[in-house]
Amino acid sequence: MSKLPDEIRLDAGGSRSSATADFGIPQISKSKFNDPLRRNSMNRRTVLALGLSAAFATTGSQIALSQSDLLVGTWKLNVEKSKFSPGPPPKSQTLNFQRVGQDLQNTAETIDAQGQASKIVFMHIYDGKPHPTTGNPLFDATTYTRVDDHHVKWVRSKADKPIQTGSNEISPDGKTFTVSTEGIGANDQPISSVAVYERQ
């Protein structure tokens, strides 16, 4: 019988005697995987890592959701904190933001200084393009551009001609919504206003 090469010769216990027996590929000790304590420890570490990953993913999605929904709900105008030029200010105004698919719809209901009621519907689509606005003869579209989660710039237009420009700001605590407006109002009169709304 021919003699086996040294690199694959078996020892008395039937095991290969060299760590490079498989053509230079290091052998992995099976004892590490057959040890119940070591195997249980590895399983616990795996479960813990997966649990932490799931927790971070869930937390991240909840933060993103809350930031995108900061406006959803009802807001009422605080007349005393607001400024309207020229006056007089409206008697009351309520904004109702609700989800419409991936976008927001803002229904603004106003009672003016003379007691006349009106309703304007704005579609808040933050893509920098004009979208229909109904209920006010001064403008028929509004373009919204998001600056960050708390600031938005906008332009109201009539037949593609800018009529009013402004910005929206949500306070850090999410309780105050401020709308600043500059442009042309009724009878082609210049207007400037800072309307402060409080979450209900």
CORBEL-V580426 format. One record per residue. N is the residue number from 1. RES is the residue in one small letter. SS is DSSP state (A for helix, B for strand, O for the rest). PHI is phi as a letter, one per 20 degrees, with the letter a starting at -180 (* if undefined). PSI is psi in degrees with one decimal (* if undefined). Layout:
N,RES,SS,PHI,PSI / N,RES,SS,PHI,PSI
//
This chain:
1,m,O,*,134.8 / 2,s,O,f,149.4 / 3,k,O,e,134.3 / 4,l,O,f,147.1 / 5,p,O,f,150.6 / 6,d,A,g,-38.4 / 7,e,A,f,-12.4 / 8,i,A,c,18.0 / 9,r,O,f,137.6 / 10,l,B,e,146.3 / 11,d,O,e,-174.1 / 12,a,O,f,-26.6 / 13,g,O,e,2.0 / 14,g,O,n,8.9 / 15,s,O,d,153.5 / 16,r,B,f,140.2 / 17,s,O,e,-8.9 / 18,s,O,d,141.1 / 19,a,O,f,-13.0 / 20,t,O,d,30.6 / 21,a,O,f,-36.7 / 22,d,B,e,60.4 / 23,f,O,l,46.9 / 24,g,O,n,-3.8 / 25,i,B,e,119.8 / 26,p,O,g,141.3 / 27,q,O,e,141.9 / 28,i,O,d,127.0 / 29,s,O,f,125.4 / 30,k,O,f,-19.3 / 31,s,A,f,-29.0 / 32,k,A,f,-34.5 / 33,f,A,e,-20.5 / 34,n,A,e,-9.6 / 35,d,O,f,112.4 / 36,p,A,g,-39.5 / 37,l,A,f,-43.7 / 38,r,A,f,-40.1 / 39,r,A,f,-41.7 / 40,n,A,f,-37.9 / 41,s,A,f,-42.6 / 42,m,A,f,-40.9 / 43,n,A,f,-41.3 / 44,r,A,f,-40.4 / 45,r,A,f,-38.8 / 46,t,A,f,-45.2 / 47,v,A,f,-41.4 / 48,l,A,f,-43.3 / 49,a,A,f,-42.1 / 50,l,A,f,-38.7 / 51,g,A,f,-42.7 / 52,l,A,f,-41.0 / 53,s,A,f,-43.2 / 54,a,A,f,-38.4 / 55,a,A,f,-44.7 / 56,f,A,f,-39.2 / 57,a,A,f,-41.7 / 58,t,A,f,-44.3 / 59,t,A,f,-42.8 / 60,g,A,f,-42.5 / 61,s,A,f,-35.3 / 62,q,A,f,-38.3 / 63,i,A,f,-45.7 / 64,a,A,f,-40.7 / 65,l,A,f,-45.1 / 66,s,A,f,-36.0 / 67,q,A,f,-38.9 / 68,s,A,f,-18.7 / 69,d,O,d,21.6 / 70,l,O,g,-32.0 / 71,l,O,e,-17.3 / 72,v,O,g,129.0 / 73,g,B,p,-164.4 / 74,t,B,d,136.6 / 75,w,B,c,139.8 / 76,k,B,d,140.5 / 77,l,B,f,130.0 / 78,n,O,e,99.0 / 79,v,A,f,-38.5 / 80,e,A,f,-31.7 / 81,k,A,e,-9.9 / 82,s,O,e,160.6 / 83,k,B,c,131.7 / 84,f,B,c,124.6 / 85,s,B,c,121.0 / 86,p,O,f,162.2 / 87,g,O,e,-168.5 / 88,p,O,e,162.1 / 89,p,O,f,164.0 / 90,p,O,f,157.0 / 91,k,O,f,-37.2 / 92,s,B,a,157.4 / 93,q,B,b,134.9 / 94,t,B,c,133.0 / 95,l,B,d,132.7 / 96,n,B,c,108.8 / 97,f,B,e,130.5 / 98,q,B,b,153.8 / 99,r,B,f,136.0 / 100,v,B,c,94.0 / 101,g,O,m,-126.6 / 102,q,O,e,-0.9 / 103,d,B,d,176.2 / 104,l,B,d,140.0 / 105,q,B,d,125.6 / 106,n,B,d,117.5 / 107,t,B,d,112.9 / 108,a,B,d,116.0 / 109,e,B,d,124.7 / 110,t,B,c,141.5 / 111,i,B,d,113.2 / 112,d,O,f,-178.9 / 113,a,O,f,-25.1 / 114,q,O,e,0.4 / 115,g,O,n,9.9 / 116,q,O,e,135.1 / 117,a,B,e,144.8 / 118,s,B,b,160.0 / 119,k,B,b,126.6 / 120,i,B,d,137.5 / 121,v,B,d,118.3 / 122,f,B,d,136.8 / 123,m,B,d,114.2 / 124,h,B,e,93.3 / 125,i,O,d,110.5 / 126,y,O,e,63.7 / 127,d,O,c,8.2 / 128,g,O,m,17.7 / 129,k,O,c,150.5 / 130,p,B,f,137.8 / 131,h,B,c,148.2 / 132,p,B,g,138.6 / 133,t,B,c,130.0 / 134,t,B,d,151.6 / 135,g,O,o,-7.1 / 136,n,O,c,123.3 / 137,p,O,f,-14.4 / 138,l,O,f,-29.3 / 139,f,O,b,154.3 / 140,d,O,c,1.5 / 141,a,B,b,155.5 / 142,t,B,c,136.3 / 143,t,B,d,124.7 / 144,y,B,d,134.3 / 145,t,B,c,118.5 / 146,r,B,f,130.5 / 147,v,B,e,-49.5 / 148,d,B,b,-168.8 / 149,d,O,f,-19.4 / 150,h,O,d,-2.5 / 151,h,B,c,135.6 / 152,v,B,c,138.9 / 153,k,B,d,148.7 / 154,w,B,b,161.2 / 155,v,B,c,127.6 / 156,r,B,d,136.0 / 157,s,B,c,159.3 / 158,k,B,c,118.0 / 159,a,O,l,45.8 / 160,d,O,m,6.1 / 161,k,B,d,123.3 / 162,p,B,f,132.9 / 163,i,B,d,-42.9 / 164,q,B,c,147.0 / 165,t,B,c,157.9 / 166,g,B,a,-168.5 / 167,s,B,b,152.5 / 168,n,B,d,140.2 / 169,e,B,c,130.8 / 170,i,B,d,132.4 / 171,s,O,f,157.2 / 172,p,O,g,-33.0 / 173,d,O,e,-0.8 / 174,g,O,m,13.8 / 175,k,O,d,-14.2 / 176,t,B,c,136.6 / 177,f,B,c,119.7 / 178,t,B,d,128.8 / 179,v,B,d,117.4 / 180,s,B,d,132.7 / 181,t,B,c,137.4 / 182,e,B,c,144.6 / 183,g,B,q,-145.0 / 184,i,B,d,132.0 / 185,g,O,d,-152.1 / 186,a,A,f,146.2 / 187,n,A,l,29.6 / 188,d,A,l,29.2 / 189,q,O,e,132.6 / 190,p,B,f,139.5 / 191,i,B,c,154.6 / 192,s,B,b,128.2 / 193,s,B,b,152.8 / 194,v,B,c,106.5 / 195,a,B,d,125.3 / 196,v,B,d,121.4 / 197,y,B,d,149.6 / 198,e,B,c,138.1 / 199,r,B,f,137.9 / 200,q,O,d,*
//
